[in-house]
Amino acid sequence: MHRDVLTHFPFLSLVVIGQLLFLTIFVGALFWVFRKGSKSFYDRMSSLPIDNGGNCDE
């Protein structure tokens, strides 16, 4: 059923634009997560659940 709908979809350019938009956002999120200097932020955030009420700025 999905194949029949997609084969008769008249706006192929919308499909291409949607896929490019998704790919751009996905690659941007990967760059954001693995950017330089983010390791210290994620290390600090990973210790918060076991922190005993201390300040997270320490």
CHARMM-style PDB file with segment names, atoms N, HN, CA, C and O in Angstrom:
ATOM      1  N   MET     1       0.826  -1.189   0.000  1.00  0.00      PROA
ATOM      2  CA  MET     1       0.000   0.000   0.000  1.00  0.00      PROA
ATOM      3  C   MET     1       0.873   1.257   0.000  1.00  0.00      PROA
ATOM      4  O   MET     1       0.592   2.196  -0.744  1.00  0.00      PROA
ATOM      5  N   HSD     2       1.916   1.289   0.814  1.00  0.00      PROA
ATOM      6  HN  HSD     2       2.144   0.526   1.419  1.00  0.00      PROA
ATOM      7  CA  HSD     2       2.784   2.459   0.860  1.00  0.00      PROA
ATOM      8  C   HSD     2       3.474   2.670  -0.486  1.00  0.00      PROA
ATOM      9  O   HSD     2       3.639   3.801  -0.942  1.00  0.00      PROA
ATOM     10  N   ARG     3       3.870   1.571  -1.110  1.00  0.00      PROA
ATOM     11  HN  ARG     3       3.736   0.652  -0.740  1.00  0.00      PROA
ATOM     12  CA  ARG     3       4.548   1.676  -2.404  1.00  0.00      PROA
ATOM     13  C   ARG     3       3.613   2.291  -3.446  1.00  0.00      PROA
ATOM     14  O   ARG     3       4.042   3.110  -4.259  1.00  0.00      PROA
ATOM     15  N   ASP     4       2.340   1.898  -3.424  1.00  0.00      PROA
ATOM     16  HN  ASP     4       1.992   1.233  -2.763  1.00  0.00      PROA
ATOM     17  CA  ASP     4       1.379   2.448  -4.379  1.00  0.00      PROA
ATOM     18  C   ASP     4       1.179   3.956  -4.161  1.00  0.00      PROA
ATOM     19  O   ASP     4       1.061   4.722  -5.117  1.00  0.00      PROA
ATOM     20  N   VAL     5       1.143   4.358  -2.910  1.00  0.00      PROA
ATOM     21  HN  VAL     5       1.238   3.736  -2.133  1.00  0.00      PROA
ATOM     22  CA  VAL     5       0.962   5.776  -2.610  1.00  0.00      PROA
ATOM     23  C   VAL     5       2.174   6.567  -3.081  1.00  0.00      PROA
ATOM     24  O   VAL     5       2.026   7.618  -3.705  1.00  0.00      PROA
ATOM     25  N   LEU     6       3.370   6.070  -2.785  1.00  0.00      PROA
ATOM     26  HN  LEU     6       3.490   5.216  -2.278  1.00  0.00      PROA
ATOM     27  CA  LEU     6       4.568   6.814  -3.144  1.00  0.00      PROA
ATOM     28  C   LEU     6       4.830   6.810  -4.646  1.00  0.00      PROA
ATOM     29  O   LEU     6       5.393   7.777  -5.160  1.00  0.00      PROA
ATOM     30  N   THR     7       4.447   5.768  -5.363  1.00  0.00      PROA
ATOM     31  HN  THR     7       3.990   4.982  -4.946  1.00  0.00      PROA
ATOM     32  CA  THR     7       4.679   5.756  -6.805  1.00  0.00      PROA
ATOM     33  C   THR     7       3.755   6.725  -7.538  1.00  0.00      PROA
ATOM     34  O   THR     7       4.085   7.190  -8.629  1.00  0.00      PROA
ATOM     35  N   HSD     8       2.608   7.031  -6.952  1.00  0.00      PROA
ATOM     36  HN  HSD     8       2.339   6.654  -6.066  1.00  0.00      PROA
ATOM     37  CA  HSD     8       1.667   7.945  -7.579  1.00  0.00      PROA
ATOM     38  C   HSD     8       1.688   9.324  -6.939  1.00  0.00      PROA
ATOM     39  O   HSD     8       0.801  10.133  -7.210  1.00  0.00      PROA
ATOM     40  N   PHE     9       2.668   9.611  -6.104  1.00  0.00      PROA
ATOM     41  HN  PHE     9       3.388   8.953  -5.884  1.00  0.00      PROA
ATOM     42  CA  PHE     9       2.785  10.918  -5.451  1.00  0.00      PROA
ATOM     43  C   PHE     9       3.257  11.932  -6.476  1.00  0.00      PROA
ATOM     44  O   PHE     9       4.324  11.752  -7.062  1.00  0.00      PROA
ATOM     45  N   PRO    10       2.501  12.984  -6.710  1.00  0.00      PROA
ATOM     46  CA  PRO    10       2.826  13.911  -7.806  1.00  0.00      PROA
ATOM     47  C   PRO    10       3.937  14.913  -7.481  1.00  0.00      PROA
ATOM     48  O   PRO    10       4.462  15.553  -8.392  1.00  0.00      PROA
ATOM     49  N   PHE    11       4.300  15.062  -6.225  1.00  0.00      PROA
ATOM     50  HN  PHE    11       3.873  14.543  -5.485  1.00  0.00      PROA
ATOM     51  CA  PHE    11       5.259  16.098  -5.831  1.00  0.00      PROA
ATOM     52  C   PHE    11       6.576  15.463  -5.404  1.00  0.00      PROA
ATOM     53  O   PHE    11       6.902  15.426  -4.218  1.00  0.00      PROA
ATOM     54  N   LEU    12       7.318  14.972  -6.365  1.00  0.00      PROA
ATOM     55  HN  LEU    12       7.053  15.002  -7.329  1.00  0.00      PROA
ATOM     56  CA  LEU    12       8.592  14.324  -6.069  1.00  0.00      PROA
ATOM     57  C   LEU    12       9.586  15.312  -5.481  1.00  0.00      PROA
ATOM     58  O   LEU    12      10.432  14.932  -4.672  1.00  0.00      PROA
ATOM     59  N   SER    13       9.496  16.561  -5.874  1.00  0.00      PROA
ATOM     60  HN  SER    13       8.809  16.870  -6.532  1.00  0.00      PROA
ATOM     61  CA  SER    13      10.427  17.569  -5.344  1.00  0.00      PROA
ATOM     62  C   SER    13      10.241  17.759  -3.840  1.00  0.00      PROA
ATOM     63  O   SER    13      11.209  18.039  -3.133  1.00  0.00      PROA
ATOM     64  N   LEU    14       9.011  17.611  -3.340  1.00  0.00      PROA
ATOM     65  HN  LEU    14       8.224  17.384  -3.915  1.00  0.00      PROA
ATOM     66  CA  LEU    14       8.786  17.709  -1.898  1.00  0.00      PROA
ATOM     67  C   LEU    14       9.452  16.563  -1.152  1.00  0.00      PROA
ATOM     68  O   LEU    14       9.961  16.754  -0.048  1.00  0.00      PROA
ATOM     69  N   VAL    15       9.452  15.396  -1.736  1.00  0.00      PROA
ATOM     70  HN  VAL    15       9.038  15.241  -2.633  1.00  0.00      PROA
ATOM     71  CA  VAL    15      10.110  14.243  -1.122  1.00  0.00      PROA
ATOM     72  C   VAL    15      11.612  14.489  -1.050  1.00  0.00      PROA
ATOM     73  O   VAL    15      12.238  14.228  -0.023  1.00  0.00      PROA
ATOM     74  N   VAL    16      12.180  14.982  -2.122  1.00  0.00      PROA
ATOM     75  HN  VAL    16      11.671  15.194  -2.956  1.00  0.00      PROA
ATOM     76  CA  VAL    16      13.617  15.252  -2.154  1.00  0.00      PROA
ATOM     77  C   VAL    16      13.979  16.350  -1.162  1.00  0.00      PROA
ATOM     78  O   VAL    16      14.974  16.235  -0.447  1.00  0.00      PROA
ATOM     79  N   ILE    17      13.181  17.411  -1.112  1.00  0.00      PROA
ATOM     80  HN  ILE    17      12.373  17.505  -1.693  1.00  0.00      PROA
ATOM     81  CA  ILE    17      13.436  18.497  -0.165  1.00  0.00      PROA
ATOM     82  C   ILE    17      13.324  17.995   1.269  1.00  0.00      PROA
ATOM     83  O   ILE    17      14.134  18.371   2.117  1.00  0.00      PROA
ATOM     84  N   GLY    18      12.350  17.167   1.550  1.00  0.00      PROA
ATOM     85  HN  GLY    18      11.692  16.862   0.862  1.00  0.00      PROA
ATOM     86  CA  GLY    18      12.186  16.611   2.895  1.00  0.00      PROA
ATOM     87  C   GLY    18      13.355  15.738   3.298  1.00  0.00      PROA
ATOM     88  O   GLY    18      13.819  15.811   4.436  1.00  0.00      PROA
ATOM     89  N   GLN    19      13.835  14.917   2.386  1.00  0.00      PROA
ATOM     90  HN  GLN    19      13.457  14.858   1.462  1.00  0.00      PROA
ATOM     91  CA  GLN    19      14.974  14.066   2.692  1.00  0.00      PROA
ATOM     92  C   GLN    19      16.240  14.885   2.890  1.00  0.00      PROA
ATOM     93  O   GLN    19      17.031  14.586   3.784  1.00  0.00      PROA
ATOM     94  N   LEU    20      16.448  15.908   2.078  1.00  0.00      PROA
ATOM     95  HN  LEU    20      15.806  16.151   1.351  1.00  0.00      PROA
ATOM     96  CA  LEU    20      17.619  16.771   2.246  1.00  0.00      PROA
ATOM     97  C   LEU    20      17.550  17.547   3.556  1.00  0.00      PROA
ATOM     98  O   LEU    20      18.566  17.728   4.226  1.00  0.00      PROA
ATOM     99  N   LEU    21      16.367  18.001   3.918  1.00  0.00      PROA
ATOM    100  HN  LEU    21      15.541  17.854   3.373  1.00  0.00      PROA
ATOM    101  CA  LEU    21      16.194  18.703   5.179  1.00  0.00      PROA
ATOM    102  C   LEU    21      16.499  17.781   6.360  1.00  0.00      PROA
ATOM    103  O   LEU    21      17.199  18.177   7.292  1.00  0.00      PROA
ATOM    104  N   PHE    22      15.985  16.570   6.323  1.00  0.00      PROA
ATOM    105  HN  PHE    22      15.416  16.249   5.566  1.00  0.00      PROA
ATOM    106  CA  PHE    22      16.253  15.606   7.388  1.00  0.00      PROA
ATOM    107  C   PHE    22      17.744  15.294   7.473  1.00  0.00      PROA
ATOM    108  O   PHE    22      18.303  15.259   8.569  1.00  0.00      PROA
ATOM    109  N   LEU    23      18.389  15.070   6.343  1.00  0.00      PROA
ATOM    110  HN  LEU    23      17.935  15.099   5.452  1.00  0.00      PROA
ATOM    111  CA  LEU    23      19.812  14.762   6.324  1.00  0.00      PROA
ATOM    112  C   LEU    23      20.633  15.929   6.868  1.00  0.00      PROA
ATOM    113  O   LEU    23      21.591  15.719   7.613  1.00  0.00      PROA
ATOM    114  N   THR    24      20.268  17.147   6.506  1.00  0.00      PROA
ATOM    115  HN  THR    24      19.490  17.318   5.902  1.00  0.00      PROA
ATOM    116  CA  THR    24      20.970  18.331   6.996  1.00  0.00      PROA
ATOM    117  C   THR    24      20.845  18.464   8.506  1.00  0.00      PROA
ATOM    118  O   THR    24      21.835  18.741   9.183  1.00  0.00      PROA
ATOM    119  N   ILE    25      19.659  18.273   9.040  1.00  0.00      PROA
ATOM    120  HN  ILE    25      18.855  18.047   8.490  1.00  0.00      PROA
ATOM    121  CA  ILE    25      19.455  18.367  10.482  1.00  0.00      PROA
ATOM    122  C   ILE    25      20.200  17.251  11.198  1.00  0.00      PROA
ATOM    123  O   ILE    25      20.786  17.486  12.255  1.00  0.00      PROA
ATOM    124  N   PHE    26      20.190  16.055  10.651  1.00  0.00      PROA
ATOM    125  HN  PHE    26      19.714  15.864   9.792  1.00  0.00      PROA
ATOM    126  CA  PHE    26      20.876  14.921  11.268  1.00  0.00      PROA
ATOM    127  C   PHE    26      22.381  15.152  11.309  1.00  0.00      PROA
ATOM    128  O   PHE    26      23.009  14.936  12.346  1.00  0.00      PROA
ATOM    129  N   VAL    27      22.964  15.584  10.206  1.00  0.00      PROA
ATOM    130  HN  VAL    27      22.454  15.760   9.364  1.00  0.00      PROA
ATOM    131  CA  VAL    27      24.411  15.838  10.159  1.00  0.00      PROA
ATOM    132  C   VAL    27      24.758  17.015  11.072  1.00  0.00      PROA
ATOM    133  O   VAL    27      25.797  16.995  11.731  1.00  0.00      PROA
ATOM    134  N   GLY    28      23.910  18.030  11.121  1.00  0.00      PROA
ATOM    135  HN  GLY    28      23.065  18.046  10.586  1.00  0.00      PROA
ATOM    136  CA  GLY    28      24.134  19.152  12.026  1.00  0.00      PROA
ATOM    137  C   GLY    28      24.112  18.725  13.487  1.00  0.00      PROA
ATOM    138  O   GLY    28      24.918  19.200  14.288  1.00  0.00      PROA
ATOM    139  N   ALA    29      23.194  17.829  13.836  1.00  0.00      PROA
ATOM    140  HN  ALA    29      22.540  17.443  13.186  1.00  0.00      PROA
ATOM    141  CA  ALA    29      23.140  17.322  15.208  1.00  0.00      PROA
ATOM    142  C   ALA    29      24.389  16.516  15.535  1.00  0.00      PROA
ATOM    143  O   ALA    29      24.906  16.604  16.649  1.00  0.00      PROA
ATOM    144  N   LEU    30      24.877  15.737  14.585  1.00  0.00      PROA
ATOM    145  HN  LEU    30      24.457  15.666  13.681  1.00  0.00      PROA
ATOM    146  CA  LEU    30      26.115  14.989  14.817  1.00  0.00      PROA
ATOM    147  C   LEU    30      27.292  15.927  15.051  1.00  0.00      PROA
ATOM    148  O   LEU    30      28.096  15.704  15.957  1.00  0.00      PROA
ATOM    149  N   PHE    31      27.395  16.971  14.240  1.00  0.00      PROA
ATOM    150  HN  PHE    31      26.742  17.152  13.504  1.00  0.00      PROA
ATOM    151  CA  PHE    31      28.472  17.944  14.444  1.00  0.00      PROA
ATOM    152  C   PHE    31      28.336  18.634  15.798  1.00  0.00      PROA
ATOM    153  O   PHE    31      29.336  18.892  16.469  1.00  0.00      PROA
ATOM    154  N   TRP    32      27.098  18.932  16.200  1.00  0.00      PROA
ATOM    155  HN  TRP    32      26.287  18.723  15.655  1.00  0.00      PROA
ATOM    156  CA  TRP    32      26.879  19.609  17.479  1.00  0.00      PROA
ATOM    157  C   TRP    32      27.307  18.707  18.651  1.00  0.00      PROA
ATOM    158  O   TRP    32      27.931  19.176  19.603  1.00  0.00      PROA
ATOM    159  N   VAL    33      26.972  17.433  18.575  1.00  0.00      PROA
ATOM    160  HN  VAL    33      26.465  17.052  17.801  1.00  0.00      PROA
ATOM    161  CA  VAL    33      27.296  16.517  19.666  1.00  0.00      PROA
ATOM    162  C   VAL    33      28.790  16.257  19.736  1.00  0.00      PROA
ATOM    163  O   VAL    33      29.353  16.209  20.830  1.00  0.00      PROA
ATOM    164  N   PHE    34      29.444  16.089  18.597  1.00  0.00      PROA
ATOM    165  HN  PHE    34      28.987  16.128  17.708  1.00  0.00      PROA
ATOM    166  CA  PHE    34      30.851  15.725  18.583  1.00  0.00      PROA
ATOM    167  C   PHE    34      31.773  16.911  18.311  1.00  0.00      PROA
ATOM    168  O   PHE    34      32.892  16.722  17.834  1.00  0.00      PROA
ATOM    169  N   ARG    35      31.322  18.129  18.607  1.00  0.00      PROA
ATOM    170  HN  ARG    35      30.413  18.283  18.994  1.00  0.00      PROA
ATOM    171  CA  ARG    35      32.154  19.299  18.365  1.00  0.00      PROA
ATOM    172  C   ARG    35      33.322  19.337  19.353  1.00  0.00      PROA
ATOM    173  O   ARG    35      33.299  18.688  20.399  1.00  0.00      PROA
ATOM    174  N   LYS    36      34.321  20.101  18.995  1.00  0.00      PROA
ATOM    175  HN  LYS    36      34.339  20.628  18.145  1.00  0.00      PROA
ATOM    176  CA  LYS    36      35.511  20.205  19.824  1.00  0.00      PROA
ATOM    177  C   LYS    36      35.166  20.921  21.129  1.00  0.00      PROA
ATOM    178  O   LYS    36      34.499  21.956  21.116  1.00  0.00      PROA
ATOM    179  N   GLY    37      35.612  20.379  22.232  1.00  0.00      PROA
ATOM    180  HN  GLY    37      36.153  19.538  22.242  1.00  0.00      PROA
ATOM    181  CA  GLY    37      35.372  20.986  23.533  1.00  0.00      PROA
ATOM    182  C   GLY    37      34.092  20.549  24.210  1.00  0.00      PROA
ATOM    183  O   GLY    37      33.803  21.022  25.309  1.00  0.00      PROA
ATOM    184  N   SER    38      33.323  19.681  23.614  1.00  0.00      PROA
ATOM    185  HN  SER    38      33.558  19.296  22.722  1.00  0.00      PROA
ATOM    186  CA  SER    38      32.068  19.263  24.235  1.00  0.00      PROA
ATOM    187  C   SER    38      32.261  18.118  25.222  1.00  0.00      PROA
ATOM    188  O   SER    38      31.356  17.818  26.000  1.00  0.00      PROA
ATOM    189  N   LYS    39      33.421  17.475  25.202  1.00  0.00      PROA
ATOM    190  HN  LYS    39      34.156  17.719  24.570  1.00  0.00      PROA
ATOM    191  CA  LYS    39      33.656  16.342  26.096  1.00  0.00      PROA
ATOM    192  C   LYS    39      33.570  16.766  27.558  1.00  0.00      PROA
ATOM    193  O   LYS    39      33.000  16.039  28.372  1.00  0.00      PROA
ATOM    194  N   SER    40      34.124  17.923  27.908  1.00  0.00      PROA
ATOM    195  HN  SER    40      34.587  18.513  27.247  1.00  0.00      PROA
ATOM    196  CA  SER    40      34.065  18.371  29.303  1.00  0.00      PROA
ATOM    197  C   SER    40      32.620  18.640  29.737  1.00  0.00      PROA
ATOM    198  O   SER    40      32.254  18.354  30.877  1.00  0.00      PROA
ATOM    199  N   PHE    41      31.811  19.181  28.844  1.00  0.00      PROA
ATOM    200  HN  PHE    41      32.109  19.413  27.919  1.00  0.00      PROA
ATOM    201  CA  PHE    41      30.404  19.429  29.164  1.00  0.00      PROA
ATOM    202  C   PHE    41      29.669  18.125  29.430  1.00  0.00      PROA
ATOM    203  O   PHE    41      28.925  18.024  30.405  1.00  0.00      PROA
ATOM    204  N   TYR    42      29.867  17.125  28.576  1.00  0.00      PROA
ATOM    205  HN  TYR    42      30.471  17.207  27.784  1.00  0.00      PROA
ATOM    206  CA  TYR    42      29.173  15.851  28.748  1.00  0.00      PROA
ATOM    207  C   TYR    42      29.701  15.090  29.946  1.00  0.00      PROA
ATOM    208  O   TYR    42      28.938  14.375  30.595  1.00  0.00      PROA
ATOM    209  N   ASP    43      30.982  15.219  30.262  1.00  0.00      PROA
ATOM    210  HN  ASP    43      31.602  15.800  29.735  1.00  0.00      PROA
ATOM    211  CA  ASP    43      31.513  14.589  31.472  1.00  0.00      PROA
ATOM    212  C   ASP    43      30.883  15.207  32.721  1.00  0.00      PROA
ATOM    213  O   ASP    43      30.531  14.494  33.660  1.00  0.00      PROA
ATOM    214  N   ARG    44      30.743  16.538  32.730  1.00  0.00      PROA
ATOM    215  HN  ARG    44      31.029  17.117  31.967  1.00  0.00      PROA
ATOM    216  CA  ARG    44      30.121  17.226  33.866  1.00  0.00      PROA
ATOM    217  C   ARG    44      28.642  16.839  33.983  1.00  0.00      PROA
ATOM    218  O   ARG    44      28.150  16.611  35.088  1.00  0.00      PROA
ATOM    219  N   MET    45      27.941  16.765  32.866  1.00  0.00      PROA
ATOM    220  HN  MET    45      28.341  16.950  31.968  1.00  0.00      PROA
ATOM    221  CA  MET    45      26.526  16.410  32.904  1.00  0.00      PROA
ATOM    222  C   MET    45      26.317  14.953  33.314  1.00  0.00      PROA
ATOM    223  O   MET    45      25.309  14.626  33.940  1.00  0.00      PROA
ATOM    224  N   SER    46      27.259  14.078  32.966  1.00  0.00      PROA
ATOM    225  HN  SER    46      28.078  14.344  32.456  1.00  0.00      PROA
ATOM    226  CA  SER    46      27.085  12.664  33.308  1.00  0.00      PROA
ATOM    227  C   SER    46      27.253  12.418  34.798  1.00  0.00      PROA
ATOM    228  O   SER    46      26.765  11.411  35.310  1.00  0.00      PROA
ATOM    229  N   SER    47      27.932  13.313  35.504  1.00  0.00      PROA
ATOM    230  HN  SER    47      28.329  14.131  35.087  1.00  0.00      PROA
ATOM    231  CA  SER    47      28.113  13.117  36.936  1.00  0.00      PROA
ATOM    232  C   SER    47      26.980  13.736  37.754  1.00  0.00      PROA
ATOM    233  O   SER    47      26.924  13.522  38.965  1.00  0.00      PROA
ATOM    234  N   LEU    48      26.085  14.490  37.139  1.00  0.00      PROA
ATOM    235  HN  LEU    48      26.130  14.664  36.155  1.00  0.00      PROA
ATOM    236  CA  LEU    48      25.008  15.131  37.881  1.00  0.00      PROA
ATOM    237  C   LEU    48      24.054  14.154  38.576  1.00  0.00      PROA
ATOM    238  O   LEU    48      23.670  14.414  39.716  1.00  0.00      PROA
ATOM    239  N   PRO    49      23.654  13.045  37.948  1.00  0.00      PROA
ATOM    240  CA  PRO    49      22.708  12.158  38.636  1.00  0.00      PROA
ATOM    241  C   PRO    49      23.270  11.564  39.927  1.00  0.00      PROA
ATOM    242  O   PRO    49      22.496  11.216  40.819  1.00  0.00      PROA
ATOM    243  N   ILE    50      24.579  11.438  40.052  1.00  0.00      PROA
ATOM    244  HN  ILE    50      25.208  11.721  39.327  1.00  0.00      PROA
ATOM    245  CA  ILE    50      25.152  10.852  41.260  1.00  0.00      PROA
ATOM    246  C   ILE    50      25.759  11.909  42.167  1.00  0.00      PROA
ATOM    247  O   ILE    50      26.370  11.574  43.182  1.00  0.00      PROA
ATOM    248  N   ASP    51      25.601  13.180  41.818  1.00  0.00      PROA
ATOM    249  HN  ASP    51      25.105  13.452  40.994  1.00  0.00      PROA
ATOM    250  CA  ASP    51      26.115  14.269  42.633  1.00  0.00      PROA
ATOM    251  C   ASP    51      25.234  14.406  43.877  1.00  0.00      PROA
ATOM    252  O   ASP    51      24.015  14.254  43.800  1.00  0.00      PROA
ATOM    253  N   ASN    52      25.856  14.693  45.020  1.00  0.00      PROA
ATOM    254  HN  ASN    52      26.846  14.816  45.082  1.00  0.00      PROA
ATOM    255  CA  ASN    52      25.112  14.792  46.278  1.00  0.00      PROA
ATOM    256  C   ASN    52      24.711  16.222  46.595  1.00  0.00      PROA
ATOM    257  O   ASN    52      24.960  16.698  47.703  1.00  0.00      PROA
ATOM    258  N   GLY    53      24.110  16.900  45.669  1.00  0.00      PROA
ATOM    259  HN  GLY    53      23.907  16.513  44.769  1.00  0.00      PROA
ATOM    260  CA  GLY    53      23.601  18.242  45.896  1.00  0.00      PROA
ATOM    261  C   GLY    53      24.632  19.332  45.777  1.00  0.00      PROA
ATOM    262  O   GLY    53      24.368  20.466  46.175  1.00  0.00      PROA
ATOM    263  N   GLY    54      25.792  19.031  45.246  1.00  0.00      PROA
ATOM    264  HN  GLY    54      26.006  18.110  44.923  1.00  0.00      PROA
ATOM    265  CA  GLY    54      26.821  20.048  45.071  1.00  0.00      PROA
ATOM    266  C   GLY    54      26.496  20.957  43.908  1.00  0.00      PROA
ATOM    267  O   GLY    54      25.567  20.693  43.145  1.00  0.00      PROA
ATOM    268  N   ASN    55      27.238  21.999  43.773  1.00  0.00      PROA
ATOM    269  HN  ASN    55      27.994  22.214  44.392  1.00  0.00      PROA
ATOM    270  CA  ASN    55      27.037  22.940  42.685  1.00  0.00      PROA
ATOM    271  C   ASN    55      27.647  22.361  41.410  1.00  0.00      PROA
ATOM    272  O   ASN    55      28.756  21.827  41.453  1.00  0.00      PROA
ATOM    273  N   CYS    56      26.952  22.454  40.282  1.00  0.00      PROA
ATOM    274  HN  CYS    56      26.051  22.888  40.247  1.00  0.00      PROA
ATOM    275  CA  CYS    56      27.459  21.876  39.040  1.00  0.00      PROA
ATOM    276  C   CYS    56      28.530  22.747  38.397  1.00  0.00      PROA
ATOM    277  O   CYS    56      29.161  22.331  37.426  1.00  0.00      PROA
ATOM    278  N   ASP    57      28.747  23.966  38.932  1.00  0.00      PROA
ATOM    279  HN  ASP    57      28.234  24.304  39.721  1.00  0.00      PROA
ATOM    280  CA  ASP    57      29.774  24.841  38.387  1.00  0.00      PROA
ATOM    281  C   ASP    57      31.155  24.535  38.937  1.00  0.00      PROA
ATOM    282  O   ASP    57      32.135  25.142  38.505  1.00  0.00      PROA
ATOM    283  N   GLU    58      31.252  23.624  39.862  1.00  0.00      PROA
ATOM    284  HN  GLU    58      30.456  23.131  40.213  1.00  0.00      PROA
ATOM    285  CA  GLU    58      32.548  23.305  40.474  1.00  0.00      PROA
ATOM    286  C   GLU    58      33.422  22.519  39.547  1.00  0.00      PROA
ATOM    287  OT1 GLU    58      34.546  22.169  39.907  1.00  0.00      PROA
TER     288      GLU     58
END
